[in-house]
Amino acid sequence: MAHCLLRIQRKAMNKKYLLVIAGPTASGKTDMAIQLAQAFHTEIISADSRQFYPEIAIGTAAPSPQQLERIKHHMVHQLNIEQPYDVASYEKDVLQLLEKLFQQTDIVVLTGGSGLYIDAVCRGLDNIPETSPAIRKRVEELYSKQGIKALQQALEREDPAYYKKVDKMNPRRLQRALEVCWQTGQPYSFYRKRQPSPRSFEVIWTALETDRTQLVNRINKRVELMMAAGLLAEARKVYPFRYLNALRTVGFAELFDYFEGKFSLEEAIEQIKINTRRYAKRQMTWLRKNKDYKWFAPDEGAELIMFVAEITGLKPVK
């Protein structure tokens, strides 16, 4: 009886819910998100920092045309690869989008592998100072000429506290922190806040996980399917833009090395698989820091639907 009353109270309050479906690459987030969106008759917002660009649809495992027809997706293929776009812009755009979507529905699905983008929408970003073009160029030149090791060493000197926490294999995170250090003379960690920004919606934190062997198999299979779908040709088309941050990502960096004679094609494909597994491990490390996540297996769609229905009082469509 008390449970029924709680449901009635929640409905009466007309709460709005953002359902996060996170997880490492190749864990089945897109299929799960579609299943949940169909069950609650809603739409999906992508939280993948590379699926914005239609030029690299294969390499980013963007939703297929068939999947896009089944459920409306937002923040997919809306930019040109040469358009600069960052997490602050994403936060602003998605919050504006949610205002519109919540006029039509009580729940929206947010899914993707970019943990920082998810956190930006759900908790807000730190108020980090802007940096000058000269500083950004200086940091970019350090990376282009001396590689990621130079970024790591410089950040460790400038901000050892943040260096202990940052994903040391993510050049953009290293660059951003170093830019702020050099611009302000203060450690990047000085500007990192502890309190989340207020939101007009309630976040339901869910994530997918599977055992390591199964995930490795899924990753390997995905890479093979990407190659069969035309990833090599896609990489050739965007090779002239290889200097862009959007293309400094697994799947393209390795094929660019192949084009430049550093690897055979077979070696490049194997390197993609290895680097994707490493990326998945870093994603899991990020997600594990958030104790609010409720974890589900990729085949537990029915259980996840029941979980959401219990929290929201919303009735899923059968």
N, C-alpha and C positions, 0 to 999 in steps of 0.2 A: 504493500500500500504506500509506504513512504517513498519507494522507488518511483511509483507512478506520479505521486505528487511532485517529486523533484523534476520529472520530465515536463509536467505541466507548467511549473514555475519557469523553467528554462525557455520553453516555447513562448510564454507570455512576455518574457523579457526581450524576445526577438533578438537574441544574440547573433552575432556574425562569427563565422569560424573559418580559419585558414588551415586547411589540412595539408601538412607538409609530408611528402613521401620522399625521403632521402635514401642514400645508400651508395655503395661504390659502383664504379662503372661496370656495366654488363650484369647488374644484379636483377634487372627486370623492372626498373622503375616506370618506364613508359607504359608497359602493358598493365601494371598494377594501377597506375594513375588513371588510365582509360577505364578500367573496371570500376574504380571508385567513382569517377566522374559520371559514368553511366548509371551507377546505383543511386546517386544522389542528384541526378539530372542537373549537372553543373558543367563548368568549363575548367580548363587547365592553363596554368601559367608556367612557362619553362624557367628553371633556374640553372641554366647551363650557359656559361660565359662564352661558348663558341657557337651554339646553335642559332645565334642571332643572324649568322651569315649564310645565305643560300649557296654561296660559292663553295662551301666546304661541308655540304650536307652529308655526304657519305662518311667522311672522316670524323665527323662529330656524332655519328649515329643519331641524327635528327629523326623525328617521327616521319614515317613514310607517308606518301600521299594517301594511302588507304587509312592509316591511323588518323591523319589530319581530317579526313572526311567523316570519320566516326564521331570525333569529339573536337570541338573548337579549341585550338591551342593559341595562346598569346606569347609574345616575346620569342617567336620562332621565325627566322628568315625575314626580319623586318629591316635589316640594315645592309648597306654595301660594305664589303670587307675593308674598304679604305676609310670608312667613317670611324672616327675615334669615339669610343664608348667605354665608360668605366662603371664601377660598382655604385658610385654615388648617383650617377644618371639612372642606373637601373633601379635603385631604391626609390627615387622620385617618381619614375615612370610607373612602376608597379603599384605604388601606393595610390597614385591617381587612377590607375586602372581598377584597383580593388574598390574604390569609391563607387565607380560606375557598376561594376559587377554585383556588388552587394545591394544595389537597388533592385536587382532582379532575382537574387538567390541568397540563401542564408549561409551557404558554404561554397568555398572555392578551393581547388587543388593546386598546390605549388610543388613542383617536382623537378629534380635535377641533381647533378653531381657537384655543383659549385657551392660548397658549404658557406663561403663568405657571402655569396649573393643571397642565400637563404637567410642567414643571420641578419643581413642588412635590412631585409624586408620585415623580419619578425622582431628584431630588437633594436635596429637602428645602427648607424655608423658613428664612429668617433668623429669629433670635430677637428679634423686634421688640417693644418694650414696648407694653403696653396703653395706651389713651388714654381719658380720662374723657368722659362724655356731654357735659359743658360744652365741652370742646375740640372734639369732633366737631360739635356744634351751631354753634360759632363758625366753623369751616371751611365747613360746609354753608351757612351764611348768606352767607359771602363769595361762594361760588359762585352761589347762587340770586339774589343781588342784583346782583353785578357781573360774573358770567360767568367763562368759562374763562381769559380774559386775566388777570384778577385773581389766579387760582390760579397761573398761570405766573409772574407777576411776584413774587408772595410767595415761591414756592419758589426762584426764582433768587436772591433776597436771602438766604434762610435756608440753602440748600444748593446752591451753584453747581456742585459736583462732580456731584451726582446729577442736577441739572437738565440737564446736558449729555447724560446717558444716557437719561433717562426719555422715554416716549412723551408728548410735550407736548400731544397731542390727546386723551389719555385722562384724563378728569376724575377718575375714581376713583383712579388711580395718583397724580395730583397731590395729591388730597385726603389720601390715606393718608400720604404723605411729609410733608406740611405738618402734619398732626395730630401726628406724632411729633416734629417739630421744635419745635412750640409746647408740647407736653407735657413734653419732657425738657430743652429748651434745647440739645440736641445736634443736629448735622446728621443727617438720616436715613441718609446714607451711612456714618456712624459705626457703625451697627448691622448693616450688610450684610457677611455673612461671605464667605469665598472658597472654603471647603472643602465639598464635598457631604456630606450625611448618609449613613451606611452603609445599604445596602439588602440584603435577603436574596435578591434576584433580579438578573438581568443585563438591562440595557436594550438593546434593538435599536432604534436611532434611524433611522427612515425618514421621508421627506417627499415630497409630490407637488408638481411644478411643471410649468407649461406656458408657452408663449410668451405675451407680454403681449396680443397681439391675440386669441388664443383665450380667454384668461382674461376679458378685457373682454366678449367675446361671451357667455361662460358666465354672467357676472354679470348682464348685461342681460337675458338669457333667464330667469334665475332670478327676478329681480325681477318680470318680466311674469307668470311662472307663479304667483308668490306672490299677486299682485293677482288673478289669475283664480281662485285657490283660496280667496279670501276674506280677504286681509290687511286690507282696509279695515274690514270688519266686526269682525275681531279687535281692531284698534286702537281702534275705538269702545267695545268692551266694557271694555277696560283703561284707557281715557282717565281715568276717575276716580282711578286710581292712578298717574298720570303722574309724581308726585313720587318714586316709588320708584326706587332705583338700577337695578333690573333692567330698567326701561323707558327708561333713558337710553341708548338704543342705536339704531344705524342701523335704519331701517325704521319705527320707532315715533315717534322724535323729529320726523321730517319730516311724518308724517301728523298728529301732534298740532298742528304748526304750520298744517297745512291746516285742521284743525277750528277753529283760532283765527283763521282768515282771513289768515294771513301769506303763504300760497301758494295758487295754484290746485291742483287735484288733479294736473293734468299736470305742473306745476312740482314738486310734492312727489315724484312718481314719478321724475322726472329727477334730483332731488336725492338720492333714495335710491340710484340707480345711481352717481352721482358719489361719494357718501360711502362706498358699499360698495367702490368701486375704491380709494379712499384707505385704507380699513381693510385691504384685502388687501395694499396696499403696506407698511403698518406691520407686518402679520403676517410678511411676507417679511423685513423688516429684522430682526425679532426672531429668526426662525429661522436666518438667515444667521450670526448671532453664534455659533451652536453648530456647531462644525466636525465634530461626530460624526455629523451627519445624512448619510445616503445618499439621494440624490435619484432619483426615478423619475417617469416620465410617467404620466398617469392611465390610459393603456391598457397599461401594462406590469405587469399583475397577475401574469402567468405568471413574468416575470423576478423580481418581488418574492418570489413564493412560493419560487422556486429559491434566492434569496439567503438567505431565512430558513432553509430546509432545510439549506443548507450550514453555516450558523453553529450551528444547534442539533442537527443530526443527526436531527431529527424527520422522519418520512415524511408528506408531504401526502396527503390523501385525494383520489382522482381521481374 
